Amino acid sequence: MSKRAYTKVNVFNSYKSWTMREDGRIREMYLQGVKATEIGRILGRSTASVNGRLYKLRNYHFHQKQK
């Protein structure tokens, strides 16, 4: 497990693909109002990674509804 100076978070899942389970957890925490920094700490991801994933999930959901 490494700690990056600029994230101040243990990022043990760096460069790993997101799993469906993590997608479910990130979505659930986001809807409960948990901040991206805290989600990252829980999932072992950087805040930027969490924000990027949330962006992808929102866009995927939006495009699925338009079909």
C-alpha positions in Angstrom: 0.0 0.0 0.0 1.5 3.3 -1.0 0.7 6.8 0.2 1.0 9.6 -2.3 1.9 13.0 -1.0 -0.6 14.8 -3.2 -3.5 12.6 -2.3 -2.8 12.1 1.4 -4.8 8.8 1.0 -3.6 5.2 1.0 -4.2 4.3 -2.6 -3.9 0.5 -2.6 -6.2 0.1 -5.7 -4.2 2.5 -7.9 -4.3 1.5 -11.6 -6.7 -1.3 -10.9 -9.9 -1.5 -12.9 -13.1 -0.6 -11.2 -15.3 -3.6 -10.3 -19.1 -3.7 -10.5 -19.1 -4.0 -6.7 -17.1 -0.8 -6.4 -19.4 0.9 -8.9 -22.3 0.0 -6.7 -20.6 1.2 -3.5 -19.4 4.5 -5.0 -22.9 5.1 -6.4 -24.5 4.3 -3.0 -22.1 6.5 -1.0 -22.5 9.4 -3.5 -26.3 9.3 -3.2 -26.0 9.3 0.6 -23.9 12.5 0.3 -20.5 11.1 1.1 -17.7 13.4 -0.2 -15.4 12.1 -2.9 -12.4 12.4 -0.5 -14.1 10.0 2.0 -15.2 7.6 -0.8 -11.6 7.5 -2.0 -10.3 6.8 1.5 -12.8 3.9 2.0 -12.2 2.4 -1.5 -8.4 3.0 -1.5 -8.7 5.4 -4.5 -7.6 9.0 -5.0 -10.2 11.7 -5.0 -9.5 12.4 -8.7 -10.1 8.7 -9.4 -13.4 8.8 -7.6 -14.5 12.0 -9.3 -13.6 10.5 -12.7 -15.5 7.3 -12.0 -18.6 9.3 -10.8 -18.4 11.3 -14.1 -18.3 8.1 -16.1 -21.1 6.5 -14.2 -23.3 9.6 -14.6 -22.7 9.8 -18.3 -23.3 6.1 -18.8 -26.6 6.3 -16.9 -27.6 9.4 -18.9 -26.8 7.8 -22.3 -28.6 4.6 -21.3 -31.8 6.6 -20.6 -31.7 8.3 -24.0 -31.8 5.0 -26.0 
